[in-house]
């Protein structure tokens, strides 16, 4: 396994990153947890539970975790929740929608087992309120519902510091999403609305930092605006090519193949690797299901 520690904002934020070292993986896939003054955001992947245990033990009393917030139910964000509760008596909080999901066993495809590990341990989380503070009270985070990547997804905003922990609510680029026939269906229209909400809620933050899970830290609201513009452009393109295909007499699967060819030429290797679970095709379907006003 591969573990990294990255410090941000004069060491006020510790990002602990984990990736499997499985040789069958074409590249590392990282998941991140964040520790800010005793508040832990997310709990990593099932495959990283032992590494997370070692990380917690390594913390001194000043930096010890007081509580944990799970941003959503996907296995790479909640894998260590039960261990934190049982081994360290750390309370774990989650949204109302996430709580029943975290209590269930998880069955997910081989490629995600290879990436994130197996044997997720269900647990009972506590309901998070509209805000949550850090251990010393130095930081206060607003809890924002940001569905799309997952219905139960939440983001945390520390207004005074201009920090937004968005984990998977916003991606650096939109090329593919998980389909509705998977166990973690994504909805591009809801993703767009959540990005717009984050953009509006950070209106006067000139020094905004956006913390994603494993994909880096992005500076400025322009990152959110760029993602909205990108999705708007994809939305228009998908409907335009779909209309062209219908005008050419195409129907059924031919329509989708035409749009895929015009937008991306062909499906990429990840679509093949995931057997269509995460693909260009799923993004196109979601874009077309999202109505448009010309």
ABEGO torsion letter per residue (X at the ends): XBBBBBBBGGGABBBBBBBBABAABABBBBBBBBBBGGBBBEAEBAAAAAAAAAAAAABBAAABBABBBBABABAAAAAAAAAAAAAAGBBBBBBAAAAAAAABBBBBBAAAAAAAEBGBBBBBBBBBBABBBBAAGABBBBBBBBBGABAABBBBBBAAAGBBBAEAABBABBABBBBAABABBBBAAAAAAAAAAAAAAAAABAABBBBBBGAEBBBEAAAAAAAAAAAAAAAAAAAAAAAAAAAAGBBEAAAAAAAAAAAAGBBBAAAAAAGGABBAAAAAAAAAABBBBX
